[in-house]
Amino acid sequence: MSQGPSYAYFEGKIVPFDEAKVSVMTHALHYGTGAFGGIRAYWNDDEEELYIFRPLDHFRRVLNSGKLLMMDLPYTPESLLDILLDLLRKEGYRGDTYIRPLIYKSTPAIGVRLHDLDCDLTMFSLPFGSYIPNEEGSRVTFSSWRRIDDNSIPARGKITGAYANSAFIKTDAMNAGFDEALVLNQDGHISEGSAENFFLVRDGVAITPPIYANILEGITRRTVIQLLQDELGIPVEVRPVDRTEVYIADEAFFCGTGVQVVAIAEVDGRPVGDGKMGSIVGKLRDVYFNIVRGKISRYKHWNVPVYGTQG
């Protein structure tokens, strides 16, 4: 990350970033009553174009998170995309970029509830590279923390308060010398990483936990399933995954907007496969990064150009 944002969308307009401020009494700050999205845009050097990857899918999920939180927001996915395009053009980035839309209960109020509160939207962007440094061979451990159950906090919404769970998981893993952690749900099956979906490969089949394992309904996860099947010819099973399956897997990886596609080389001191990035994950990474940069024409419908759409 070479610089911070210069602008933000805040209270209905694009303003200098330093002017996008909330009260210390803001309800979402105290009670986690907000939700966010994570979107990436990728620079294509040959075309000198910045491509946003699957933005409408991301904005649909943000608005669905708002429904879970009883937010009446005056936006559509398309209107949010228009705001984002204006914001990115004002920033003028010529490199890979991360976008953070955030919806939140904006009333300055004390009292735990969802009702009778105003809500608002802010959005900003910044240059962004890798989320996990060791993308081609991360070291992972199983967390002692369990994933929050959907009947406690909705797993299919990126609810801000739920990420305290992820923070415990991530910090404990890093303090123990690992890059990331795998998390079990309450019935002892693998859910996901601290903030990313999970796949393993055994005998030429990719396996990933189901939605009911308290995972985020990942847009990158959905993308990866399609690419494994259509581009690599790898069958995908969606089913509960036992902890010990990871120890005998041929390959394993995380995926998500922030993390992108990260190979797992080791879990709890045990090598995954031969202890380095496997061929399937390597091929998947190649095709994924070509697609997000707008280099494969049959997937261009997933890419929205920032500068080429100006009138």
ABEGO torsion letter per residue (X at the ends): XABBBABBBBGGBBBBAAABBBBAABAAAAAGBBBBBBBBBBBBAAAGBBBBBGAAAAAAAAAAAAAAAGBBBABBAAAAAAAAAAAAAAAGBBBBBBBBBBBBBABBBBEBBABGBBBBBBBBBBBBBBABABAABBBBBBBABBBBBAAABBAABBBAAAAAAAAAAAAAAAAAGBABBBBBBAAGBBABBAABBBBBBBGGBBBBBBAAAGBBBBAAAAAAAAAAAAAAGBBBBBBBBBAAAAAABABBBBBEAAAEBBBBABBGGBBBEAGBBBAAAAAAAAAAAAAAAGABAAAAAABBBAAAABX
